[in-house]
Amino acid sequence: MKIYISVDFEGLGGIVQWSDVSKGSNFKQHYLMEQLKALLKGLGNNYVLISDSHATGDNILWDITMEFPNVEIISGGLRKNYMMSGIDETFDRVIFFGYHSSIGTKYSTMDHTYSASSIHNIWINGQLVNEAIINAAFAGMFNVPLSMVIGDDKLKNELSYFKNLSYIETKISLGKYSAKLKPMKTLLEEIKSKAQEMISKPKDYFTTLKFEPPIELIVEFSDTSRADLVEMLPLTERIDGRKIKVVHSDYQVIFDTILSMAFLSKVAKNIGR
């Protein structure tokens, strides 16, 4: 069995604020590593490809492959397909590790969708989406189902579309920078046991997400300056002060557009100063 893991950080147990996930004195890398090790123990000797996908993609210690020689890691930032780099049709299932809810979710810890500072909302075919849904549809291009998610309670409520999804609730989010945390030992045991249970199920037990073409993407930015910049991209249509629309039959184009918009819109903060 081949398993693909896309790793984020904000949805993990023990994480409640940006300083927890940013390089510095309060960086909680060991929380990520302990929870990731619990997951890998549960997955056994199956081949695993990990996409280190938080910020610049340099959060996972390469040392982990000494303990888990069946694991390979994609590391570093500014790469094609970002959070989903390396996935293809040979994989049997996808796991989203440390994922979080969409921006604007009530009482949700560090809620955002690809860019906390630039993007206000994203809709695909009229559905408000989060990073998990966007990325699951990318896996769906290769007929790979989303089988497991490790994240907070608020994200779980946003993934009702995925039937039989194995979900590990890492914490109860209480606000933007607060959460109720269960004992670490309890969480690690839950991650390991749920992973063992998940790999015992057949591939078609889980949901594969695909958006029907033509696919309509609408991105609402935090302010008009970001929309001014993004409007310069090909295929875009400005539909109001903060919203940009793109319609295309190929989800790869839609996915690439989301990433391009997220990266390009960050430039706006340095303009006009």
LINDAWO-V636840 format. One record per residue. RES is the residue in one small letter. PHI is phi in whole degrees, -180 to 180 (NA if undefined). Layout:
<<RES & PHI> <RES & PHI>>
//
This chain:
<<m & NA> <k & -112> <i & -121> <y & -109> <i & -120> <s & -100> <v & -105> <d & -115> <f & -131> <e & -63> <g & -86> <l & -80> <g & -65> <g & 86> <i & -108> <v & -137> <q & -151> <w & -60> <s & -65> <d & -68> <v & -116> <s & -116> <k & -58> <g & 160> <s & -67> <n & -104> <f & -64> <k & -97> <q & -59> <h & -66> <y & -65> <l & -61> <m & -65> <e & -65> <q & -71> <l & -67> <k & -62> <a & -62> <l & -64> <l & -65> <k & -62> <g & -69> <l & -83> <g & 67> <n & -93> <n & -64> <y & -66> <v & -131> <l & -111> <i & -105> <s & -102> <d & -74> <s & -122> <h & -94> <a & 55> <t & -89> <g & 68> <d & -129> <n & -103> <i & -91> <l & -76> <w & -59> <d & -54> <i & -61> <t & -74> <m & -69> <e & -81> <f & -126> <p & -70> <n & -86> <v & -110> <e & -120> <i & -127> <i & -97> <s & -128> <g & 99> <g & -104> <l & 51> <r & -128> <k & -62> <n & 69> <y & 38> <m & -68> <m & -121> <s & -59> <g & 94> <i & -75> <d & -153> <e & -72> <t & -82> <f & -83> <d & -98> <r & -165> <v & -120> <i & -123> <f & -106> <f & -112> <g & 76> <y & -79> <h & -135> <s & -80> <s & -73> <i & -62> <g & 91> <t & -70> <k & -64> <y & 55> <s & -113> <t & -68> <m & 51> <d & -61> <h & -169> <t & -133> <y & 67> <s & -145> <a & -67> <s & -94> <s & -112> <i & -103> <h & -95> <n & -154> <i & -133> <w & -121> <i & -124> <n & 50> <g & 83> <q & -99> <l & -68> <v & -122> <n & -119> <e & -63> <a & -64> <i & -68> <i & -57> <n & -76> <a & -64> <a & -67> <f & -66> <a & -61> <g & -63> <m & -59> <f & -106> <n & 61> <v & -107> <p & -83> <l & -81> <s & -110> <m & -147> <v & -134> <i & -112> <g & -167> <d & -82> <d & -66> <k & -71> <l & -65> <k & -54> <n & -67> <e & -93> <l & -118> <s & -66> <y & -63> <f & -86> <k & -77> <n & 64> <l & -66> <s & -84> <y & -120> <i & -108> <e & -84> <t & -80> <k & -169> <i & -105> <s & -71> <l & -111> <g & -178> <k & -55> <y & -131> <s & -155> <a & -162> <k & -94> <l & -105> <k & -81> <p & -58> <m & -58> <k & -59> <t & -62> <l & -63> <l & -62> <e & -67> <e & -65> <i & -61> <k & -63> <s & -69> <k & -66> <a & -65> <q & -61> <e & -67> <m & -62> <i & -72> <s & -81> <k & -91> <p & -72> <k & -58> <d & -77> <y & -71> <f & -104> <t & -93> <t & -104> <l & -95> <k & -140> <f & -90> <e & -75> <p & -76> <p & -69> <i & -96> <e & -104> <l & -108> <i & -126> <v & -118> <e & -105> <f & -91> <s & -72> <d & -156> <t & -71> <s & -64> <r & -69> <a & -65> <d & -58> <l & -70> <v & -67> <e & -59> <m & -73> <l & -69> <p & -60> <l & 74> <t & -84> <e & -131> <r & -82> <i & -106> <d & -166> <g & -59> <r & -118> <k & -112> <i & -123> <k & -119> <v & -136> <v & -123> <h & -158> <s & -84> <d & -104> <y & -66> <q & -58> <v & -65> <i & -63> <f & -63> <d & -61> <t & -65> <i & -60> <l & -64> <s & -61> <m & -64> <a & -63> <f & -72> <l & -66> <s & -66> <k & -68> <v & -66> <a & -59> <k & -67> <n & -99> <i & -97> <g & 81> <r & -108>>
//
